Amino acid sequence: MPPLPFARLLGAGRAGGKRLARRGPRWHHWRRDSAEDDMIRRVFLLSLAAVAVAPVLRAQEAAPFNALALRQAFEALTEGRRKRAQTELQTGGFYDGVIDGRYGPATEAALAAAAGFIAYNSRGAVRPDLLTAPGAAAFCEGLASGALARYLYGEGDECDSC
C-alpha cells in the first residue's frame, strides 16, 4: 500500500529523490535526510494545522447578543472611550480593524467574541449579558475602563490589585 500524501511531507515514501525501505513498523532511509529537514517539515505541518484550527476555535466562543442593544451601548460611550474599547479588543486579539471609535461589523463581531471569551476565561465568574441594554452597556463600559482586561487578555485568575 503506498504511503498517504501527508506522510510524504513527514519523510515516508520517497523523500528528496531517495528511496525508502520499509522494515517492520518504521520507514528507513537508504540514505537519511538530515534531522533538521525532518524538523522543518514537522514544524511546517504543525503551523499549518494551528492556523487552520484557530479561526474555528475563535468562532465557537462568540456570545449571543442583541445587535441593537450592543450598538446603542457602544455608541453611548464617548469617542475616546469607544477607541479605548476597540484598543482593548485589539490587544485581546479580537479586533483587526482601524481604531476609529466607530461601530461596524468588525467591532460587533469582536464585542460578541470577547464576551464569550471573558465568560470562558473567568470560569463563569463574569458572564456578560449582551441580550439586554443594561447588560450591553455594562459590558462596553467595562471594556472601556479596563475592568475586564484581566479576563480579556490575562490569565483570568490572577489578582492584579493584591
C-alpha positions, 0 to 999 in steps of 0.5 A: 500500500503506498504511503498517504500524501501527508506522510510524504511531507513527514519523510515516508515514501520517497523523500528528496529523490531517495528511496525508502525501505520499509522494515517492520513498523518504521520507514528507513532511509537508504540514505537519511535526510538530515534531522533538521529537514525532518524538523522543518517539515514537522514544524511546517505541518504543525503551523499549518494545522494551528492556523487552520484550527484557530479561526474555528476555535475563535468562532465557537466562543462568540456570545449571543447578543442583541445587535441593537442593544450592543450598538446603542451601548457602544455608541453611548460611550464617548469617542475616546472611550469607544477607541479605548474599547476597540484598543482593548479588543485589539490587544485581546486579539479580537479586533483587526480593524482601524481604531476609529471609535466607530461601530461596524461589523468588525467591532460587533463581531469582536464585542460578541467574541470577547464576551464569550471569551471573558465568560470562558476565561473567568470560569463563569465568574463574569458572564456578560449579558449582551441580550439586554441594554443594561447588560450591553452597556455594562459590558462596553463600559467595562471594556472601556475602563479596563475592568475586564482586561484581566479576563480579556487578555490575562490569565483570568485568575490572577489578582492584579490589585493584591 
